[in-house]
Amino acid sequence: MIGDGRCIGVFDSGIGGLTVVRELRRRLPNEDIVYFGDTARVPYGIKSSETVTRFAHETCDFLLQFDPKMIVVACNTASAAALPALEASLSVPVCGVVEPGAKEAVLLANGHSIAVVATEATINSDAYRRAMKRYQPDARVIQKPCPLFVPLAEEGRRCEDPITRSVVRDYLEPVVRLDPKVLVLGCTHYPLLKGAIEEVTGPDIQLVDSGEQTAKAVVLHLKSVGALADADEPGRLSCYVSDNPQRFRELGQRFLDHPIVDVTWISPEQFFACDVKVNAE
Amino acid sequence: MIGDGRCIGVFDSGIGGLTVVRELRRRLPNEDIVYFGDTARVPYGIKSSETVTRFAHETCDFLLQFDPKMIVVACNTASAAALPALEASLSVPVCGVVEPGAKEAVLLANGHSIAVVATEATINSDAYRRAMKRYQPDARVIQKPCPLFVPLAEEGRRCEDPITRSVVRDYLEPVVRLDPKVLVLGCTHYPLLKGAIEEVTGPDIQLVDSGEQTAKAVVLHLKSVGALADADEPGRLSCYVSDNPQRFRELGQRFLDHPIVDVTWISPEQFFACDVKVNAE
């Protein structure tokens, strides 16, 4: 067994998926990762399932040029809308963020209520509730769209900011009153607001970070098929964006918890034609 | 002079431009209006000038099929980024929202400081300050990006909502301390927050709604070239969106201050190919 040196492809509508990359790099520091952020069309969270599915297909076509050993859909909205279609059409394994988060929540809740906070599109898709019911048919699921969380995180507001705290209270107090045992952070931006969220949910509600659970699922998958990289050096992170590389670099480091060095802006002509001849080496 | 029965084309990244349509219909109730909201790629306010310019060109190509007598760029970000390029390439008159708002602000400020609130992209473009300096070279301009205003308005939060009030205070108190005479609402979403904004700015600061000034400029232009419609019936508003017609209809009526009846979802294939055979009759 000599390992698989190919990269892991990861994509999101923008910078949120970098919280998933952070968790992946923590567990798999020697893997090369190619990340695509669709910053020209961000956010996906207010768009229709059809449109998000089309965007996801275009993005995967782009990532396939890097010959990835698997693709991680590091976006809850795209996972909720497009995962079955991607699984059906792609020849590489695909992992979304909804399933791992839903599974962990059901385990931890142990029959008690589960709350999910996410974008409008993810909540409307009902993907978390459906996934939870596959593991536990009588799962009781509370779903709450929190549309201001993404712009709050993107604006760089900290957990101790009074605006952050009052918005979090506004969304979560009605949820907490229903006494859930577990709260799922169903959007890859939300881990940045974890401190403010925990202040409202208190010690009795366990938080599940879908991105963290996804990183664990990726490790398990790569181990099970013997496809971990057999490298000694740190893996390389190459980022591609469809717009605004400077903003991505500046905001992204808070999501990645590390400076971002390698960002390439690809024009829509390149993106749509998928004629970029690139090599992730 | 028999008037010009052709429509007015209006576009925005999403629903915000409907506040401009509202002002247009108030002044020109007999004009047909064809509106395009680019809801698949909304918002423009966090995107680069190059990308926004490309989107604006694609949108105008779409609108030209309706044979409009003029096109109104009812989006501050697109006006700031793309107006010169659109004026250079289009054969119909184009009116943006930045110039009329800037002109009115300079007149009202009468030598005192002017504040502009807008999206990140509009502020970064420096378009308002540049336009104001054309009218008054020593204009003193304070510019403040307010990235949470659009999601607040889109979430349907009212002016009396405590979150709305605290966000507005957070952005505007540092601006008010600089004692401007005029505050320009440099984003077509912001008129929905006018009540909360006035609470912070008080009676001594005059608000300028760029959309309202734009509607006045459109009336002036059409009158001056003798191109007002010579119709007795109410004009028709036809809306086209690139995504999520249901969300557009639901949210949009608050921006238009009127129910929206006629919304058509056009697929990207139609949009990019511009091969829709449509007639605004």
Chai-1 contact restraints between the chains, C-beta under 6 A:
chainA,res_idxA,chainB,res_idxB,connection_type,confidence,min_distance_angstrom,max_distance_angstrom,comment,restraint_id
A,A40,B,T51,contact,1.0,0.0,6.0,A-B,restraint_1
A,R41,B,R41,contact,1.0,0.0,6.0,A-B,restraint_2
A,K47,B,D243,contact,1.0,0.0,6.0,A-B,restraint_3
A,S48,B,D243,contact,1.0,0.0,6.0,A-B,restraint_4
A,S48,B,N244,contact,1.0,0.0,6.0,A-B,restraint_5
A,T51,B,A40,contact,1.0,0.0,6.0,A-B,restraint_6
A,T51,B,D243,contact,1.0,0.0,6.0,A-B,restraint_7
A,P147,B,P151,contact,1.0,0.0,6.0,A-B,restraint_8
A,P147,B,E155,contact,1.0,0.0,6.0,A-B,restraint_9
A,L148,B,P151,contact,1.0,0.0,6.0,A-B,restraint_10
A,P151,B,P147,contact,1.0,0.0,6.0,A-B,restraint_11
A,P151,B,L148,contact,1.0,0.0,6.0,A-B,restraint_12
A,P151,B,P151,contact,1.0,0.0,6.0,A-B,restraint_13
A,E155,B,P147,contact,1.0,0.0,6.0,A-B,restraint_14
A,I163,B,V167,contact,1.0,0.0,6.0,A-B,restraint_15
A,I163,B,D170,contact,1.0,0.0,6.0,A-B,restraint_16
A,S166,B,S166,contact,1.0,0.0,6.0,A-B,restraint_17
A,V167,B,I163,contact,1.0,0.0,6.0,A-B,restraint_18
A,D170,B,I163,contact,1.0,0.0,6.0,A-B,restraint_19
A,D243,B,K47,contact,1.0,0.0,6.0,A-B,restraint_20
A,D243,B,S48,contact,1.0,0.0,6.0,A-B,restraint_21
A,D243,B,T51,contact,1.0,0.0,6.0,A-B,restraint_22
A,N244,B,S48,contact,1.0,0.0,6.0,A-B,restraint_23
